[in-house]
Amino acid sequence: MKNKYLNIPLYIGILIAVFGGVLSLFSENYLFPKIMHGGLWIFEIYGILLLLWKGTLRKTRYFWFIITSFLILGAGVFLKIKFENPYVIPIGVLGIIISYLLHFNKKKEKKLLDIFKLIWVIVSYSTIGGVFLFDLPKDAMFYANMTLWITLLIYLKQNHKISE
């Protein structure tokens, strides 16, 4: 499968989000914002999976540290919700950030996309930790979403140059 075909779900997600957003400007229908958020969700989730699949991280030992840290973070969130015990969350958050920092540091050639992936990991997992540990408003995740969007748009721009 060519690279340009892998990007089709990203474009579909953008189109759905724009379509829902434009329709919600002209109508009070509750369905249109849901369509917009569905398009954003497609773009973000598929984008994260695409960045992971096309990146070099999954071929390194740091990937397994990140997976383990992610599982620890999930267990910490469960403990926070169920038992009001937030003390496991920082282990998972720090494990993910430190593992990705080590992976980034080991790279010989650091491109703009690599820098933005690092920024996204730091912003998103710091925000997740802040929301669960310090009761930051969930709206703080906006910054993580914006860095993800910028990262994915850089990926699309670089990928478009490669496929021309």
C-alpha positions as CSV (number, residue, x, y, z in Angstrom):
1,M,0.0,0.0,0.0
2,K,1.4,3.4,-1.0
3,N,2.0,6.1,1.6
4,K,-0.6,8.4,0.1
5,Y,-3.3,5.8,0.7
6,L,-2.4,5.5,4.3
7,N,-3.3,9.2,4.8
8,I,-6.8,8.9,3.4
9,P,-8.4,8.4,6.9
10,L,-6.7,11.6,8.1
11,Y,-8.2,13.5,5.2
12,I,-11.6,12.0,5.8
13,G,-11.4,12.9,9.5
14,I,-10.6,16.5,8.6
15,L,-13.4,16.7,6.1
16,I,-16.0,15.2,8.6
17,A,-14.8,17.7,11.2
18,V,-15.0,20.7,8.9
19,F,-18.4,19.5,7.6
20,G,-19.8,19.1,11.1
21,G,-18.3,22.4,12.2
22,V,-19.7,24.4,9.3
23,L,-23.2,22.8,9.7
24,S,-23.2,23.6,13.4
25,L,-22.6,27.3,12.6
26,F,-25.8,27.5,10.7
27,S,-28.0,25.2,12.7
28,E,-28.8,24.5,16.4
29,N,-29.0,20.7,15.7
30,Y,-27.2,18.8,18.4
31,L,-26.0,16.2,15.9
32,F,-23.6,18.6,14.0
33,P,-21.1,19.2,16.8
34,K,-21.1,15.4,17.4
35,I,-20.2,14.9,13.7
36,M,-17.4,17.5,14.1
37,H,-16.0,15.8,17.2
38,G,-16.3,12.4,15.5
39,G,-14.1,13.7,12.6
40,L,-11.6,15.1,15.1
41,W,-11.6,11.8,16.9
42,I,-10.9,9.9,13.6
43,F,-8.1,12.3,12.8
44,E,-6.4,12.1,16.2
45,I,-6.7,8.4,16.9
46,Y,-5.7,7.3,13.4
47,G,-3.0,10.0,13.4
48,I,-1.5,8.6,16.6
49,L,-1.5,5.1,15.3
50,L,0.0,6.2,12.0
51,L,2.8,8.1,13.7
52,L,3.5,5.1,15.9
53,W,3.4,2.7,12.9
54,K,5.5,4.8,10.6
55,G,8.0,5.9,13.3
56,T,11.1,4.3,14.6
57,L,10.0,4.0,18.2
58,R,8.3,0.6,17.9
59,K,11.5,-1.0,16.7
60,T,13.4,-0.1,19.9
61,R,13.5,-1.3,23.4
62,Y,12.1,2.0,24.6
63,F,8.8,1.0,23.0
64,W,8.4,-1.7,25.6
65,F,9.2,0.7,28.4
66,I,6.5,3.0,27.1
67,I,4.0,0.2,26.8
68,T,4.7,-0.9,30.4
69,S,4.5,2.7,31.6
70,F,1.2,3.2,29.8
71,L,-0.2,0.1,31.5
72,I,1.1,1.5,34.9
73,L,-0.6,4.8,34.0
74,G,-3.8,3.0,33.2
75,A,-3.7,1.1,36.6
76,G,-3.0,4.4,38.3
77,V,-6.0,6.1,36.7
78,F,-8.1,3.1,37.8
79,L,-6.8,3.4,41.4
80,K,-7.4,7.1,41.4
81,I,-11.0,6.7,40.2
82,K,-11.8,3.7,42.4
83,F,-9.9,4.3,45.6
84,E,-8.8,8.0,45.4
85,N,-5.2,6.8,45.3
86,P,-3.3,8.9,42.8
87,Y,0.3,7.8,43.7
88,V,0.8,5.4,40.8
89,I,0.0,7.9,38.1
90,P,3.3,9.8,38.2
91,I,5.2,6.5,37.7
92,G,3.4,5.9,34.5
93,V,3.6,9.5,33.3
94,L,7.3,9.8,34.1
95,G,8.0,6.4,32.6
96,I,6.4,7.5,29.2
97,I,8.1,10.9,29.1
98,I,11.6,9.6,30.2
99,S,11.5,6.6,27.8
100,Y,10.5,8.9,24.9
101,L,13.2,11.4,25.9
102,L,15.8,8.7,25.9
103,H,14.6,7.4,22.5
104,F,14.7,11.0,21.1
105,N,18.1,11.6,22.6
106,K,19.5,8.5,21.0
107,K,18.4,9.5,17.5
108,K,21.2,10.7,15.3
109,E,19.2,12.9,13.0
110,K,16.4,14.9,14.6
111,K,13.9,16.5,12.2
112,L,11.1,18.9,12.8
113,L,8.6,16.1,13.1
114,D,10.7,14.4,15.7
115,I,10.8,17.6,17.8
116,F,7.1,18.0,17.6
117,K,6.4,14.4,18.6
118,L,8.6,15.0,21.6
119,I,6.7,18.2,22.5
120,W,3.4,16.4,22.0
121,V,4.5,13.5,24.3
122,I,5.7,15.9,27.0
123,V,2.6,18.2,26.8
124,S,0.0,15.5,26.6
125,Y,1.3,13.2,29.4
126,S,2.2,16.1,31.7
127,T,-1.4,17.4,31.2
128,I,-2.9,13.9,31.8
129,G,-0.9,13.8,35.0
130,G,-1.9,17.3,36.0
131,V,-5.6,16.5,35.4
132,F,-5.6,13.4,37.6
133,L,-3.1,14.6,40.2
134,F,-3.8,18.3,40.6
135,D,-7.3,18.6,39.4
136,L,-6.4,20.7,36.4
137,P,-9.5,21.4,34.3
138,K,-9.9,18.9,31.5
139,D,-9.9,21.8,29.1
140,A,-6.1,21.8,29.6
141,M,-6.0,18.9,27.2
142,F,-6.6,21.4,24.4
143,Y,-2.9,22.1,24.4
144,A,-2.1,18.5,23.9
145,N,-4.6,18.2,21.1
146,M,-3.2,21.3,19.4
147,T,0.4,19.9,19.5
148,L,-0.9,16.6,18.1
149,W,-2.7,18.5,15.3
150,I,0.5,20.5,14.5
151,T,2.5,17.2,14.6
152,L,0.1,15.4,12.3
153,L,0.0,18.4,9.8
154,I,3.8,18.4,9.7
155,Y,3.7,14.6,9.1
156,L,1.2,15.1,6.2
157,K,3.3,18.0,4.7
158,Q,6.5,15.9,4.8
159,N,4.7,12.8,3.5
160,H,3.2,14.8,0.7
161,K,6.7,16.0,-0.4
162,I,7.9,12.4,-0.4
163,S,5.1,11.1,-2.5
164,E,5.3,13.8,-5.2
